[in-house]
Amino acid sequence: MTDDAREPSSLDPAALPNGWQVWSDDDARTVLVYRPDVFDGGDFPAPCLPTIYVTHGRRNRRPGVEREAPPGASWVVTLYLEPDVSAPEELFDSRPAALEGARDLAARFARGDVDYRDLYQVPREEYFEALDELTGG
């Protein structure tokens, strides 16, 4: 039995920081979202819903197109702030390590420790101020 076989293969929703929830979870991809209750318009537009993807290999950007990860592909954790605004990918050797990395990234975001301003090419100061209040940053 390998070490990975003894490690959890899914993310325990109770282990997530406040505000984060599991949106979907299967063998090839896990999706976490932050405060979907407030990202529905107004100060927090739905397309700006902070989302963390855990994928085997790089995420396929085309909806409805499934692909197999190449042999030896890393597990990738990516934070998206909007469809075209993302943090640098974090790479892991196993799914359990990637899930732990996603949980850690979610905790950093919830504490306000992720500098999302640097990820935007066009500043959105009013939105950033509202997001700072939401995350405690």
N, C-alpha and C positions, 0 to 999 in steps of 0.2 A: 504494500500500500504506500503510495507516495504521500508526501506532506500535504500536497494540494487536496488529496482525497479526504483528509481529515479536517481540512479547513472549510468554513461555510462557503457555499456556492451562491448564496443570495444575500442581499443586504437586509438586516433586521430593521424595519421601520422605526422601532422604538429606540434604536441606537443613533438615529439622525438628530442633528441639532434642531432647536425650535425653528419652525417655519418651513423646514424641508420635508418633503414627502416623496415616496416612491410613486412615480407616474406609471412606469411599466418595468417589468423584470422578466427576462428569459435567459436562456443559456448563452446567447450571443450579444445581448445588449441590456443594459439597465439605464433607466432615465429617472433622474431626480429633478424636482421642480421646487422653486422657492415661492412661498406665499401666493399660490394661485387664487386665493380668495381676494387679494388686492390688485393683482395684475389683470384687471378686466376693464380698464378704461380710466379716464381722468389723468391723475398724476402718474399712474402706472399702466401704460397701454399693454394689452395682451401680447403683442409681438415682442415686448421687452421682458417677458417672463424669464428670469434667470433659470437656466437649465443645465444640468450636468449629465453628460453622456458617458457611459462606460461601454466601450466597444472592443471587440476582438479585431484588431487592425483598425485602420482609419475609418471613420464614419462615412458611409455613403450619403452624399448630399442629395441624391435623386430619390424622391419619395416613391415607395412601391417597388424599388429595385433592391432585391436581396443579393448578397454576394458572400461567398465563402472567404474567410481570411486565409492568406497564404500560410503554408507550414512555417512554424516558428515566429509568426507575427506576434508583436507585443500587444498587450491590452492597453488601451488608450483612454485617458480621462480628459474630457474637455468641458470647460465652462463656457456656455454661450449666454451673452447678455441680450442679443438680438440675433436674427438669422445670419447677419454678416459681421457680427462683432463677437469675437471669442478670445479667451485667454490662450496662452501657449499650451499645447498638449503636454500631458504628463504621461510617461510610458512606464509600464509595469510588466514583469515577467509572467504573472499569473492572474487569474480572475480574482481570487481572494485578496491579493495585494492591491489590485486595482480598485476593488470595492472599498478597502480600507483607505486608499488614497482619495477616493470620491467622498467618503465620510469626512476625512480630514479637510478637504477643500470646502465642503459644505460648512463645516464648523468655522473655518477661517472667514468665509463669506459672511456667515451669520454674525460673527463678532465684529465685522467691519474691517477685517485685516486684508481684504483683497482690494487693491487699488484699481478699480474699474475705470477711472478717468483716463488712465494711460492707454486703455484698449480702444478708445474712441478716436477717430480721426477728426470728427467735428464735435466740439464740446457742446454739451447740453446741460448748462449749469442749473437750471431750475429742476430738471429731472434728477441730477446728481444730488442736489440738496434734499429732495424728497426721499431718494434712495438711502442717503446717509441717515436720515431720521429713522427709516424702516429697519436698517441693519445695525444701528447704534454706532456707526462710524463717525 
